[in-house]
Amino acid sequence: MTSTRLSTAAVVAIACNILVAVLILVLILILCKACKVPSSQESVPVLTLENAHQRNEQRYFLMLTS
């Protein structure tokens, strides 16, 4: 009866490959969360209005200083 045992190096290689696969999955999840497009379109105009308000304030201050 012959036993087909894996060598220690093979077990270490399999464990390292599993670890790398888990880290790649975590990286993909982080990238998906970071690149998510805002789901509600209502928040986008608010940001645009805030930016426009800040630009108007900057123009006003520039007019006062010149």
PDBQT receptor file of N, H, CA, C and O in Angstrom, charges set to zero:
ATOM      1  N   MET A   1       0.844  -1.174   0.000  1.00  0.00    +0.000 N 
ATOM      2  CA  MET A   1       0.000   0.000   0.000  1.00  0.00    +0.000 C 
ATOM      3  C   MET A   1       0.896   1.247   0.000  1.00  0.00    +0.000 C 
ATOM      4  O   MET A   1       1.711   1.440   0.903  1.00  0.00    +0.000 OA
ATOM      5  N   THR A   2       0.730   2.086  -1.029  1.00  0.00    +0.000 N 
ATOM      6  H   THR A   2       0.068   1.930  -1.762  1.00  0.00    +0.000 HD
ATOM      7  CA  THR A   2       1.542   3.292  -1.116  1.00  0.00    +0.000 C 
ATOM      8  C   THR A   2       0.716   4.485  -0.680  1.00  0.00    +0.000 C 
ATOM      9  O   THR A   2      -0.444   4.621  -1.069  1.00  0.00    +0.000 OA
ATOM     10  N   SER A   3       1.305   5.337   0.116  1.00  0.00    +0.000 N 
ATOM     11  H   SER A   3       2.247   5.227   0.432  1.00  0.00    +0.000 HD
ATOM     12  CA  SER A   3       0.594   6.545   0.549  1.00  0.00    +0.000 C 
ATOM     13  C   SER A   3       1.118   7.725  -0.268  1.00  0.00    +0.000 C 
ATOM     14  O   SER A   3       2.322   7.860  -0.488  1.00  0.00    +0.000 OA
ATOM     15  N   THR A   4       0.214   8.555  -0.702  1.00  0.00    +0.000 N 
ATOM     16  H   THR A   4      -0.764   8.445  -0.523  1.00  0.00    +0.000 HD
ATOM     17  CA  THR A   4       0.605   9.740  -1.480  1.00  0.00    +0.000 C 
ATOM     18  C   THR A   4       0.464  10.954  -0.586  1.00  0.00    +0.000 C 
ATOM     19  O   THR A   4      -0.548  11.654  -0.620  1.00  0.00    +0.000 OA
ATOM     20  N   ARG A   5       1.478  11.194   0.204  1.00  0.00    +0.000 N 
ATOM     21  H   ARG A   5       2.300  10.626   0.232  1.00  0.00    +0.000 HD
ATOM     22  CA  ARG A   5       1.484  12.355   1.087  1.00  0.00    +0.000 C 
ATOM     23  C   ARG A   5       2.112  13.523   0.351  1.00  0.00    +0.000 C 
ATOM     24  O   ARG A   5       3.005  13.353  -0.479  1.00  0.00    +0.000 OA
ATOM     25  N   LEU A   6       1.628  14.707   0.673  1.00  0.00    +0.000 N 
ATOM     26  H   LEU A   6       0.902  14.845   1.348  1.00  0.00    +0.000 HD
ATOM     27  CA  LEU A   6       2.228  15.917   0.116  1.00  0.00    +0.000 C 
ATOM     28  C   LEU A   6       3.461  16.274   0.917  1.00  0.00    +0.000 C 
ATOM     29  O   LEU A   6       3.501  16.104   2.135  1.00  0.00    +0.000 OA
ATOM     30  N   SER A   7       4.446  16.760   0.232  1.00  0.00    +0.000 N 
ATOM     31  H   SER A   7       4.415  16.898  -0.758  1.00  0.00    +0.000 HD
ATOM     32  CA  SER A   7       5.655  17.187   0.938  1.00  0.00    +0.000 C 
ATOM     33  C   SER A   7       5.375  18.490   1.684  1.00  0.00    +0.000 C 
ATOM     34  O   SER A   7       4.376  19.163   1.432  1.00  0.00    +0.000 OA
ATOM     35  N   THR A   8       6.252  18.825   2.584  1.00  0.00    +0.000 N 
ATOM     36  H   THR A   8       7.064  18.278   2.789  1.00  0.00    +0.000 HD
ATOM     37  CA  THR A   8       6.100  20.059   3.358  1.00  0.00    +0.000 C 
ATOM     38  C   THR A   8       6.137  21.275   2.443  1.00  0.00    +0.000 C 
ATOM     39  O   THR A   8       5.391  22.232   2.647  1.00  0.00    +0.000 OA
ATOM     40  N   ALA A   9       6.994  21.240   1.447  1.00  0.00    +0.000 N 
ATOM     41  H   ALA A   9       7.600  20.462   1.281  1.00  0.00    +0.000 HD
ATOM     42  CA  ALA A   9       7.087  22.370   0.517  1.00  0.00    +0.000 C 
ATOM     43  C   ALA A   9       5.781  22.553  -0.264  1.00  0.00    +0.000 C 
ATOM     44  O   ALA A   9       5.376  23.684  -0.533  1.00  0.00    +0.000 OA
ATOM     45  N   ALA A  10       5.134  21.467  -0.623  1.00  0.00    +0.000 N 
ATOM     46  H   ALA A  10       5.463  20.548  -0.405  1.00  0.00    +0.000 HD
ATOM     47  CA  ALA A  10       3.869  21.559  -1.358  1.00  0.00    +0.000 C 
ATOM     48  C   ALA A  10       2.768  22.147  -0.473  1.00  0.00    +0.000 C 
ATOM     49  O   ALA A  10       1.959  22.950  -0.938  1.00  0.00    +0.000 OA
ATOM     50  N   VAL A  11       2.740  21.755   0.779  1.00  0.00    +0.000 N 
ATOM     51  H   VAL A  11       3.397  21.103   1.156  1.00  0.00    +0.000 HD
ATOM     52  CA  VAL A  11       1.738  22.284   1.709  1.00  0.00    +0.000 C 
ATOM     53  C   VAL A  11       1.965  23.775   1.933  1.00  0.00    +0.000 C 
ATOM     54  O   VAL A  11       1.006  24.546   1.969  1.00  0.00    +0.000 OA
ATOM     55  N   VAL A  12       3.210  24.187   2.082  1.00  0.00    +0.000 N 
ATOM     56  H   VAL A  12       3.989  23.560   2.052  1.00  0.00    +0.000 HD
ATOM     57  CA  VAL A  12       3.530  25.603   2.262  1.00  0.00    +0.000 C 
ATOM     58  C   VAL A  12       3.139  26.389   1.013  1.00  0.00    +0.000 C 
ATOM     59  O   VAL A  12       2.605  27.493   1.123  1.00  0.00    +0.000 OA
ATOM     60  N   ALA A  13       3.394  25.842  -0.161  1.00  0.00    +0.000 N 
ATOM     61  H   ALA A  13       3.828  24.945  -0.250  1.00  0.00    +0.000 HD
ATOM     62  CA  ALA A  13       3.034  26.524  -1.407  1.00  0.00    +0.000 C 
ATOM     63  C   ALA A  13       1.532  26.689  -1.530  1.00  0.00    +0.000 C 
ATOM     64  O   ALA A  13       1.053  27.744  -1.945  1.00  0.00    +0.000 OA
ATOM     65  N   ILE A  14       0.782  25.652  -1.172  1.00  0.00    +0.000 N 
ATOM     66  H   ILE A  14       1.171  24.795  -0.834  1.00  0.00    +0.000 HD
ATOM     67  CA  ILE A  14      -0.682  25.735  -1.228  1.00  0.00    +0.000 C 
ATOM     68  C   ILE A  14      -1.184  26.781  -0.237  1.00  0.00    +0.000 C 
ATOM     69  O   ILE A  14      -2.079  27.559  -0.568  1.00  0.00    +0.000 OA
ATOM     70  N   ALA A  15      -0.629  26.813   0.964  1.00  0.00    +0.000 N 
ATOM     71  H   ALA A  15       0.097  26.180   1.233  1.00  0.00    +0.000 HD
ATOM     72  CA  ALA A  15      -1.053  27.796   1.966  1.00  0.00    +0.000 C 
ATOM     73  C   ALA A  15      -0.739  29.211   1.496  1.00  0.00    +0.000 C 
ATOM     74  O   ALA A  15      -1.551  30.117   1.684  1.00  0.00    +0.000 OA
ATOM     75  N   CYS A  16       0.422  29.411   0.890  1.00  0.00    +0.000 N 
ATOM     76  H   CYS A  16       1.082  28.675   0.737  1.00  0.00    +0.000 HD
ATOM     77  CA  CYS A  16       0.777  30.745   0.388  1.00  0.00    +0.000 C 
ATOM     78  C   CYS A  16      -0.150  31.167  -0.742  1.00  0.00    +0.000 C 
ATOM     79  O   CYS A  16      -0.551  32.329  -0.815  1.00  0.00    +0.000 OA
ATOM     80  N   ASN A  17      -0.491  30.237  -1.622  1.00  0.00    +0.000 N 
ATOM     81  H   ASN A  17      -0.165  29.294  -1.563  1.00  0.00    +0.000 HD
ATOM     82  CA  ASN A  17      -1.408  30.565  -2.718  1.00  0.00    +0.000 C 
ATOM     83  C   ASN A  17      -2.792  30.925  -2.199  1.00  0.00    +0.000 C 
ATOM     84  O   ASN A  17      -3.439  31.829  -2.729  1.00  0.00    +0.000 OA
ATOM     85  N   ILE A  18      -3.245  30.234  -1.179  1.00  0.00    +0.000 N 
ATOM     86  H   ILE A  18      -2.720  29.500  -0.748  1.00  0.00    +0.000 HD
ATOM     87  CA  ILE A  18      -4.545  30.565  -0.583  1.00  0.00    +0.000 C 
ATOM     88  C   ILE A  18      -4.495  31.950   0.053  1.00  0.00    +0.000 C 
ATOM     89  O   ILE A  18      -5.437  32.732  -0.083  1.00  0.00    +0.000 OA
ATOM     90  N   LEU A  19      -3.410  32.254   0.742  1.00  0.00    +0.000 N 
ATOM     91  H   LEU A  19      -2.645  31.620   0.852  1.00  0.00    +0.000 HD
ATOM     92  CA  LEU A  19      -3.256  33.575   1.355  1.00  0.00    +0.000 C 
ATOM     93  C   LEU A  19      -3.255  34.671   0.294  1.00  0.00    +0.000 C 
ATOM     94  O   LEU A  19      -3.907  35.700   0.470  1.00  0.00    +0.000 OA
ATOM     95  N   VAL A  20      -2.539  34.466  -0.794  1.00  0.00    +0.000 N 
ATOM     96  H   VAL A  20      -2.009  33.631  -0.938  1.00  0.00    +0.000 HD
ATOM     97  CA  VAL A  20      -2.504  35.454  -1.875  1.00  0.00    +0.000 C 
ATOM     98  C   VAL A  20      -3.892  35.624  -2.482  1.00  0.00    +0.000 C 
ATOM     99  O   VAL A  20      -4.291  36.748  -2.789  1.00  0.00    +0.000 OA
ATOM    100  N   ALA A  21      -4.631  34.538  -2.662  1.00  0.00    +0.000 N 
ATOM    101  H   ALA A  21      -4.306  33.626  -2.413  1.00  0.00    +0.000 HD
ATOM    102  CA  ALA A  21      -5.979  34.624  -3.217  1.00  0.00    +0.000 C 
ATOM    103  C   ALA A  21      -6.903  35.430  -2.309  1.00  0.00    +0.000 C 
ATOM    104  O   ALA A  21      -7.703  36.234  -2.788  1.00  0.00    +0.000 OA
ATOM    105  N   VAL A  22      -6.793  35.214  -0.997  1.00  0.00    +0.000 N 
ATOM    106  H   VAL A  22      -6.143  34.561  -0.608  1.00  0.00    +0.000 HD
ATOM    107  CA  VAL A  22      -7.621  35.973  -0.043  1.00  0.00    +0.000 C 
ATOM    108  C   VAL A  22      -7.256  37.450  -0.089  1.00  0.00    +0.000 C 
ATOM    109  O   VAL A  22      -8.142  38.304  -0.074  1.00  0.00    +0.000 OA
ATOM    110  N   LEU A  23      -5.967  37.762  -0.146  1.00  0.00    +0.000 N 
ATOM    111  H   LEU A  23      -5.247  37.068  -0.158  1.00  0.00    +0.000 HD
ATOM    112  CA  LEU A  23      -5.554  39.168  -0.201  1.00  0.00    +0.000 C 
ATOM    113  C   LEU A  23      -6.022  39.838  -1.489  1.00  0.00    +0.000 C 
ATOM    114  O   LEU A  23      -6.405  41.008  -1.468  1.00  0.00    +0.000 OA
ATOM    115  N   ILE A  24      -5.999  39.125  -2.599  1.00  0.00    +0.000 N 
ATOM    116  H   ILE A  24      -5.689  38.174  -2.616  1.00  0.00    +0.000 HD
ATOM    117  CA  ILE A  24      -6.497  39.689  -3.862  1.00  0.00    +0.000 C 
ATOM    118  C   ILE A  24      -7.989  39.963  -3.768  1.00  0.00    +0.000 C 
ATOM    119  O   ILE A  24      -8.462  40.993  -4.247  1.00  0.00    +0.000 OA
ATOM    120  N   LEU A  25      -8.734  39.052  -3.156  1.00  0.00    +0.000 N 
ATOM    121  H   LEU A  25      -8.349  38.214  -2.767  1.00  0.00    +0.000 HD
ATOM    122  CA  LEU A  25     -10.177  39.284  -2.991  1.00  0.00    +0.000 C 
ATOM    123  C   LEU A  25     -10.452  40.501  -2.114  1.00  0.00    +0.000 C 
ATOM    124  O   LEU A  25     -11.356  41.286  -2.403  1.00  0.00    +0.000 OA
ATOM    125  N   VAL A  26      -9.677  40.659  -1.047  1.00  0.00    +0.000 N 
ATOM    126  H   VAL A  26      -8.943  40.021  -0.812  1.00  0.00    +0.000 HD
ATOM    127  CA  VAL A  26      -9.842  41.835  -0.179  1.00  0.00    +0.000 C 
ATOM    128  C   VAL A  26      -9.529  43.107  -0.961  1.00  0.00    +0.000 C 
ATOM    129  O   VAL A  26     -10.243  44.101  -0.835  1.00  0.00    +0.000 OA
ATOM    130  N   LEU A  27      -8.470  43.085  -1.766  1.00  0.00    +0.000 N 
ATOM    131  H   LEU A  27      -7.890  42.277  -1.868  1.00  0.00    +0.000 HD
ATOM    132  CA  LEU A  27      -8.112  44.240  -2.575  1.00  0.00    +0.000 C 
ATOM    133  C   LEU A  27      -9.213  44.587  -3.565  1.00  0.00    +0.000 C 
ATOM    134  O   LEU A  27      -9.524  45.763  -3.757  1.00  0.00    +0.000 OA
ATOM    135  N   ILE A  28      -9.804  43.586  -4.190  1.00  0.00    +0.000 N 
ATOM    136  H   ILE A  28      -9.551  42.631  -4.034  1.00  0.00    +0.000 HD
ATOM    137  CA  ILE A  28     -10.897  43.831  -5.140  1.00  0.00    +0.000 C 
ATOM    138  C   ILE A  28     -12.089  44.445  -4.420  1.00  0.00    +0.000 C 
ATOM    139  O   ILE A  28     -12.719  45.365  -4.941  1.00  0.00    +0.000 OA
ATOM    140  N   LEU A  29     -12.405  43.947  -3.234  1.00  0.00    +0.000 N 
ATOM    141  H   LEU A  29     -11.893  43.200  -2.811  1.00  0.00    +0.000 HD
ATOM    142  CA  LEU A  29     -13.524  44.514  -2.475  1.00  0.00    +0.000 C 
ATOM    143  C   LEU A  29     -13.259  45.966  -2.105  1.00  0.00    +0.000 C 
ATOM    144  O   LEU A  29     -14.158  46.802  -2.198  1.00  0.00    +0.000 OA
ATOM    145  N   ILE A  30     -12.042  46.272  -1.688  1.00  0.00    +0.000 N 
ATOM    146  H   ILE A  30     -11.313  45.592  -1.612  1.00  0.00    +0.000 HD
ATOM    147  CA  ILE A  30     -11.697  47.651  -1.324  1.00  0.00    +0.000 C 
ATOM    148  C   ILE A  30     -11.799  48.555  -2.545  1.00  0.00    +0.000 C 
ATOM    149  O   ILE A  30     -12.321  49.666  -2.451  1.00  0.00    +0.000 OA
ATOM    150  N   LEU A  31     -11.308  48.095  -3.683  1.00  0.00    +0.000 N 
ATOM    151  H   LEU A  31     -10.884  47.193  -3.760  1.00  0.00    +0.000 HD
ATOM    152  CA  LEU A  31     -11.384  48.902  -4.907  1.00  0.00    +0.000 C 
ATOM    153  C   LEU A  31     -12.818  49.128  -5.344  1.00  0.00    +0.000 C 
ATOM    154  O   LEU A  31     -13.166  50.219  -5.797  1.00  0.00    +0.000 OA
ATOM    155  N   CYS A  32     -13.655  48.108  -5.211  1.00  0.00    +0.000 N 
ATOM    156  H   CYS A  32     -13.373  47.222  -4.843  1.00  0.00    +0.000 HD
ATOM    157  CA  CYS A  32     -15.069  48.272  -5.579  1.00  0.00    +0.000 C 
ATOM    158  C   CYS A  32     -15.749  49.304  -4.680  1.00  0.00    +0.000 C 
ATOM    159  O   CYS A  32     -16.535  50.124  -5.155  1.00  0.00    +0.000 OA
ATOM    160  N   LYS A  33     -15.448  49.261  -3.391  1.00  0.00    +0.000 N 
ATOM    161  H   LYS A  33     -14.810  48.595  -3.006  1.00  0.00    +0.000 HD
ATOM    162  CA  LYS A  33     -16.034  50.240  -2.471  1.00  0.00    +0.000 C 
ATOM    163  C   LYS A  33     -15.529  51.652  -2.777  1.00  0.00    +0.000 C 
ATOM    164  O   LYS A  33     -16.297  52.611  -2.712  1.00  0.00    +0.000 OA
ATOM    165  N   ALA A  34     -14.254  51.782  -3.106  1.00  0.00    +0.000 N 
ATOM    166  H   ALA A  34     -13.630  51.002  -3.159  1.00  0.00    +0.000 HD
ATOM    167  CA  ALA A  34     -13.663  53.095  -3.346  1.00  0.00    +0.000 C 
ATOM    168  C   ALA A  34     -14.157  53.710  -4.650  1.00  0.00    +0.000 C 
ATOM    169  O   ALA A  34     -14.275  54.931  -4.750  1.00  0.00    +0.000 OA
ATOM    170  N   CYS A  35     -14.443  52.895  -5.632  1.00  0.00    +0.000 N 
ATOM    171  H   CYS A  35     -14.347  51.903  -5.551  1.00  0.00    +0.000 HD
ATOM    172  CA  CYS A  35     -14.829  53.401  -6.955  1.00  0.00    +0.000 C 
ATOM    173  C   CYS A  35     -16.332  53.457  -7.154  1.00  0.00    +0.000 C 
ATOM    174  O   CYS A  35     -16.800  53.701  -8.266  1.00  0.00    +0.000 OA
ATOM    175  N   LYS A  36     -17.089  53.235  -6.100  1.00  0.00    +0.000 N 
ATOM    176  H   LYS A  36     -16.708  53.037  -5.197  1.00  0.00    +0.000 HD
ATOM    177  CA  LYS A  36     -18.546  53.221  -6.230  1.00  0.00    +0.000 C 
ATOM    178  C   LYS A  36     -19.069  54.589  -6.651  1.00  0.00    +0.000 C 
ATOM    179  O   LYS A  36     -18.659  55.614  -6.107  1.00  0.00    +0.000 OA
ATOM    180  N   VAL A  37     -19.962  54.596  -7.610  1.00  0.00    +0.000 N 
ATOM    181  H   VAL A  37     -20.295  53.763  -8.052  1.00  0.00    +0.000 HD
ATOM    182  CA  VAL A  37     -20.617  55.827  -8.059  1.00  0.00    +0.000 C 
ATOM    183  C   VAL A  37     -21.726  56.127  -7.059  1.00  0.00    +0.000 C 
ATOM    184  O   VAL A  37     -22.393  55.202  -6.596  1.00  0.00    +0.000 OA
ATOM    185  N   PRO A  38     -21.942  57.392  -6.712  1.00  0.00    +0.000 N 
ATOM    186  CA  PRO A  38     -23.031  57.702  -5.770  1.00  0.00    +0.000 C 
ATOM    187  C   PRO A  38     -24.359  57.176  -6.292  1.00  0.00    +0.000 C 
ATOM    188  O   PRO A  38     -24.701  57.383  -7.457  1.00  0.00    +0.000 OA
ATOM    189  N   SER A  39     -25.098  56.502  -5.439  1.00  0.00    +0.000 N 
ATOM    190  H   SER A  39     -24.820  56.334  -4.493  1.00  0.00    +0.000 HD
ATOM    191  CA  SER A  39     -26.343  55.877  -5.886  1.00  0.00    +0.000 C 
ATOM    192  C   SER A  39     -27.467  56.899  -6.039  1.00  0.00    +0.000 C 
ATOM    193  O   SER A  39     -28.322  56.741  -6.911  1.00  0.00    +0.000 OA
ATOM    194  N   SER A  40     -27.483  57.933  -5.216  1.00  0.00    +0.000 N 
ATOM    195  H   SER A  40     -26.788  58.061  -4.507  1.00  0.00    +0.000 HD
ATOM    196  CA  SER A  40     -28.529  58.940  -5.332  1.00  0.00    +0.000 C 
ATOM    197  C   SER A  40     -27.989  60.148  -6.085  1.00  0.00    +0.000 C 
ATOM    198  O   SER A  40     -26.934  60.681  -5.740  1.00  0.00    +0.000 OA
ATOM    199  N   GLN A  41     -28.700  60.571  -7.092  1.00  0.00    +0.000 N 
ATOM    200  H   GLN A  41     -29.557  60.138  -7.372  1.00  0.00    +0.000 HD
ATOM    201  CA  GLN A  41     -28.262  61.708  -7.892  1.00  0.00    +0.000 C 
ATOM    202  C   GLN A  41     -28.548  63.034  -7.199  1.00  0.00    +0.000 C 
ATOM    203  O   GLN A  41     -28.114  64.084  -7.670  1.00  0.00    +0.000 OA
ATOM    204  N   GLU A  42     -29.275  62.995  -6.084  1.00  0.00    +0.000 N 
ATOM    205  H   GLU A  42     -29.628  62.142  -5.701  1.00  0.00    +0.000 HD
ATOM    206  CA  GLU A  42     -29.599  64.232  -5.372  1.00  0.00    +0.000 C 
ATOM    207  C   GLU A  42     -28.366  64.834  -4.707  1.00  0.00    +0.000 C 
ATOM    208  O   GLU A  42     -28.290  66.050  -4.531  1.00  0.00    +0.000 OA
ATOM    209  N   SER A  43     -27.401  63.996  -4.337  1.00  0.00    +0.000 N 
ATOM    210  H   SER A  43     -27.463  63.008  -4.480  1.00  0.00    +0.000 HD
ATOM    211  CA  SER A  43     -26.232  64.518  -3.636  1.00  0.00    +0.000 C 
ATOM    212  C   SER A  43     -25.272  65.232  -4.573  1.00  0.00    +0.000 C 
ATOM    213  O   SER A  43     -24.502  66.084  -4.130  1.00  0.00    +0.000 OA
ATOM    214  N   VAL A  44     -25.301  64.906  -5.851  1.00  0.00    +0.000 N 
ATOM    215  H   VAL A  44     -25.927  64.214  -6.211  1.00  0.00    +0.000 HD
ATOM    216  CA  VAL A  44     -24.372  65.512  -6.797  1.00  0.00    +0.000 C 
ATOM    217  C   VAL A  44     -24.642  67.007  -6.990  1.00  0.00    +0.000 C 
ATOM    218  O   VAL A  44     -23.692  67.788  -6.936  1.00  0.00    +0.000 OA
ATOM    219  N   PRO A  45     -25.891  67.447  -7.213  1.00  0.00    +0.000 N 
ATOM    220  CA  PRO A  45     -26.110  68.893  -7.367  1.00  0.00    +0.000 C 
ATOM    221  C   PRO A  45     -25.752  69.695  -6.124  1.00  0.00    +0.000 C 
ATOM    222  O   PRO A  45     -25.342  70.850  -6.239  1.00  0.00    +0.000 OA
ATOM    223  N   VAL A  46     -25.896  69.113  -4.948  1.00  0.00    +0.000 N 
ATOM    224  H   VAL A  46     -26.229  68.175  -4.854  1.00  0.00    +0.000 HD
ATOM    225  CA  VAL A  46     -25.550  69.822  -3.718  1.00  0.00    +0.000 C 
ATOM    226  C   VAL A  46     -24.060  70.143  -3.715  1.00  0.00    +0.000 C 
ATOM    227  O   VAL A  46     -23.658  71.251  -3.360  1.00  0.00    +0.000 OA
ATOM    228  N   LEU A  47     -23.247  69.171  -4.111  1.00  0.00    +0.000 N 
ATOM    229  H   LEU A  47     -23.574  68.271  -4.399  1.00  0.00    +0.000 HD
ATOM    230  CA  LEU A  47     -21.812  69.408  -4.165  1.00  0.00    +0.000 C 
ATOM    231  C   LEU A  47     -21.485  70.472  -5.201  1.00  0.00    +0.000 C 
ATOM    232  O   LEU A  47     -20.595  71.295  -4.989  1.00  0.00    +0.000 OA
ATOM    233  N   THR A  48     -22.199  70.460  -6.314  1.00  0.00    +0.000 N 
ATOM    234  H   THR A  48     -22.922  69.792  -6.486  1.00  0.00    +0.000 HD
ATOM    235  CA  THR A  48     -21.967  71.444  -7.361  1.00  0.00    +0.000 C 
ATOM    236  C   THR A  48     -22.346  72.833  -6.876  1.00  0.00    +0.000 C 
ATOM    237  O   THR A  48     -21.645  73.806  -7.157  1.00  0.00    +0.000 OA
ATOM    238  N   LEU A  49     -23.444  72.930  -6.154  1.00  0.00    +0.000 N 
ATOM    239  H   LEU A  49     -24.014  72.141  -5.925  1.00  0.00    +0.000 HD
ATOM    240  CA  LEU A  49     -23.864  74.232  -5.629  1.00  0.00    +0.000 C 
ATOM    241  C   LEU A  49     -22.862  74.748  -4.597  1.00  0.00    +0.000 C 
ATOM    242  O   LEU A  49     -22.570  75.943  -4.558  1.00  0.00    +0.000 OA
ATOM    243  N   GLU A  50     -22.341  73.859  -3.772  1.00  0.00    +0.000 N 
ATOM    244  H   GLU A  50     -22.577  72.888  -3.804  1.00  0.00    +0.000 HD
ATOM    245  CA  GLU A  50     -21.340  74.285  -2.785  1.00  0.00    +0.000 C 
ATOM    246  C   GLU A  50     -20.097  74.805  -3.489  1.00  0.00    +0.000 C 
ATOM    247  O   GLU A  50     -19.541  75.830  -3.092  1.00  0.00    +0.000 OA
ATOM    248  N   ASN A  51     -19.660  74.112  -4.523  1.00  0.00    +0.000 N 
ATOM    249  H   ASN A  51     -20.111  73.280  -4.846  1.00  0.00    +0.000 HD
ATOM    250  CA  ASN A  51     -18.476  74.552  -5.262  1.00  0.00    +0.000 C 
ATOM    251  C   ASN A  51     -18.733  75.897  -5.934  1.00  0.00    +0.000 C 
ATOM    252  O   ASN A  51     -17.860  76.764  -5.932  1.00  0.00    +0.000 OA
ATOM    253  N   ALA A  52     -19.911  76.077  -6.502  1.00  0.00    +0.000 N 
ATOM    254  H   ALA A  52     -20.620  75.373  -6.503  1.00  0.00    +0.000 HD
ATOM    255  CA  ALA A  52     -20.242  77.342  -7.147  1.00  0.00    +0.000 C 
ATOM    256  C   ALA A  52     -20.267  78.468  -6.117  1.00  0.00    +0.000 C 
ATOM    257  O   ALA A  52     -19.806  79.574  -6.400  1.00  0.00    +0.000 OA
ATOM    258  N   HIS A  53     -20.796  78.200  -4.933  1.00  0.00    +0.000 N 
ATOM    259  H   HIS A  53     -21.170  77.302  -4.703  1.00  0.00    +0.000 HD
ATOM    260  CA  HIS A  53     -20.849  79.206  -3.868  1.00  0.00    +0.000 C 
ATOM    261  C   HIS A  53     -19.434  79.596  -3.441  1.00  0.00    +0.000 C 
ATOM    262  O   HIS A  53     -19.143  80.775  -3.237  1.00  0.00    +0.000 OA
ATOM    263  N   GLN A  54     -18.550  78.589  -3.305  1.00  0.00    +0.000 N 
ATOM    264  H   GLN A  54     -18.786  77.632  -3.470  1.00  0.00    +0.000 HD
ATOM    265  CA  GLN A  54     -17.170  78.888  -2.924  1.00  0.00    +0.000 C 
ATOM    266  C   GLN A  54     -16.474  79.715  -3.999  1.00  0.00    +0.000 C 
ATOM    267  O   GLN A  54     -15.708  80.625  -3.682  1.00  0.00    +0.000 OA
ATOM    268  N   ARG A  55     -16.737  79.402  -5.281  1.00  0.00    +0.000 N 
ATOM    269  H   ARG A  55     -17.358  78.662  -5.538  1.00  0.00    +0.000 HD
ATOM    270  CA  ARG A  55     -16.114  80.168  -6.359  1.00  0.00    +0.000 C 
ATOM    271  C   ARG A  55     -16.608  81.611  -6.347  1.00  0.00    +0.000 C 
ATOM    272  O   ARG A  55     -15.836  82.539  -6.585  1.00  0.00    +0.000 OA
ATOM    273  N   ASN A  56     -17.908  81.795  -6.066  1.00  0.00    +0.000 N 
ATOM    274  H   ASN A  56     -18.535  81.040  -5.872  1.00  0.00    +0.000 HD
ATOM    275  CA  ASN A  56     -18.449  83.154  -5.999  1.00  0.00    +0.000 C 
ATOM    276  C   ASN A  56     -17.806  83.944  -4.858  1.00  0.00    +0.000 C 
ATOM    277  O   ASN A  56     -17.514  85.132  -4.999  1.00  0.00    +0.000 OA
ATOM    278  N   GLU A  57     -17.588  83.263  -3.719  1.00  0.00    +0.000 N 
ATOM    279  H   GLU A  57     -17.825  82.298  -3.605  1.00  0.00    +0.000 HD
ATOM    280  CA  GLU A  57     -16.934  83.941  -2.600  1.00  0.00    +0.000 C 
ATOM    281  C   GLU A  57     -15.504  84.322  -2.962  1.00  0.00    +0.000 C 
ATOM    282  O   GLU A  57     -15.047  85.411  -2.613  1.00  0.00    +0.000 OA
ATOM    283  N   GLN A  58     -14.800  83.446  -3.650  1.00  0.00    +0.000 N 
ATOM    284  H   GLN A  58     -15.171  82.562  -3.933  1.00  0.00    +0.000 HD
ATOM    285  CA  GLN A  58     -13.426  83.746  -4.049  1.00  0.00    +0.000 C 
ATOM    286  C   GLN A  58     -13.400  84.936  -5.009  1.00  0.00    +0.000 C 
ATOM    287  O   GLN A  58     -12.524  85.795  -4.902  1.00  0.00    +0.000 OA
ATOM    288  N   ARG A  59     -14.341  84.994  -5.936  1.00  0.00    +0.000 N 
ATOM    289  H   ARG A  59     -15.052  84.296  -6.023  1.00  0.00    +0.000 HD
ATOM    290  CA  ARG A  59     -14.401  86.125  -6.868  1.00  0.00    +0.000 C 
ATOM    291  C   ARG A  59     -14.682  87.422  -6.115  1.00  0.00    +0.000 C 
ATOM    292  O   ARG A  59     -14.115  88.470  -6.423  1.00  0.00    +0.000 OA
ATOM    293  N   TYR A  60     -15.571  87.333  -5.120  1.00  0.00    +0.000 N 
ATOM    294  H   TYR A  60     -16.033  86.482  -4.870  1.00  0.00    +0.000 HD
ATOM    295  CA  TYR A  60     -15.907  88.515  -4.340  1.00  0.00    +0.000 C 
ATOM    296  C   TYR A  60     -14.680  89.029  -3.599  1.00  0.00    +0.000 C 
ATOM    297  O   TYR A  60     -14.412  90.230  -3.590  1.00  0.00    +0.000 OA
ATOM    298  N   PHE A  61     -13.928  88.111  -2.971  1.00  0.00    +0.000 N 
ATOM    299  H   PHE A  61     -14.145  87.135  -2.978  1.00  0.00    +0.000 HD
ATOM    300  CA  PHE A  61     -12.725  88.521  -2.243  1.00  0.00    +0.000 C 
ATOM    301  C   PHE A  61     -11.681  89.083  -3.194  1.00  0.00    +0.000 C 
ATOM    302  O   PHE A  61     -10.968  90.025  -2.846  1.00  0.00    +0.000 OA
ATOM    303  N   LEU A  62     -11.583  88.516  -4.392  1.00  0.00    +0.000 N 
ATOM    304  H   LEU A  62     -12.161  87.752  -4.675  1.00  0.00    +0.000 HD
ATOM    305  CA  LEU A  62     -10.634  89.024  -5.364  1.00  0.00    +0.000 C 
ATOM    306  C   LEU A  62     -11.021  90.445  -5.791  1.00  0.00    +0.000 C 
ATOM    307  O   LEU A  62     -10.156  91.297  -5.993  1.00  0.00    +0.000 OA
ATOM    308  N   MET A  63     -12.316  90.688  -5.925  1.00  0.00    +0.000 N 
ATOM    309  H   MET A  63     -13.019  89.995  -5.761  1.00  0.00    +0.000 HD
ATOM    310  CA  MET A  63     -12.780  92.025  -6.315  1.00  0.00    +0.000 C 
ATOM    311  C   MET A  63     -12.483  93.030  -5.206  1.00  0.00    +0.000 C 
ATOM    312  O   MET A  63     -12.165  94.185  -5.487  1.00  0.00    +0.000 OA
ATOM    313  N   LEU A  64     -12.585  92.596  -3.939  1.00  0.00    +0.000 N 
ATOM    314  H   LEU A  64     -12.843  91.657  -3.711  1.00  0.00    +0.000 HD
ATOM    315  CA  LEU A  64     -12.325  93.506  -2.829  1.00  0.00    +0.000 C 
ATOM    316  C   LEU A  64     -10.856  93.870  -2.743  1.00  0.00    +0.000 C 
ATOM    317  O   LEU A  64     -10.520  94.999  -2.385  1.00  0.00    +0.000 OA
ATOM    318  N   THR A  65      -9.974  92.935  -3.065  1.00  0.00    +0.000 N 
ATOM    319  H   THR A  65     -10.247  92.018  -3.355  1.00  0.00    +0.000 HD
ATOM    320  CA  THR A  65      -8.554  93.189  -2.920  1.00  0.00    +0.000 C 
ATOM    321  C   THR A  65      -7.970  93.988  -4.087  1.00  0.00    +0.000 C 
ATOM    322  O   THR A  65      -6.901  94.582  -3.944  1.00  0.00    +0.000 OA
ATOM    323  N   SER A  66      -8.638  94.016  -5.220  1.00  0.00    +0.000 N 
ATOM    324  H   SER A  66      -9.506  93.534  -5.336  1.00  0.00    +0.000 HD
ATOM    325  CA  SER A  66      -8.045  94.732  -6.361  1.00  0.00    +0.000 C 
ATOM    326  C   SER A  66      -8.480  96.181  -6.410  1.00  0.00    +0.000 C 
ATOM    327  O   SER A  66      -8.070  96.918  -7.307  1.00  0.00    +0.000 OA
TER     328      SER A  66
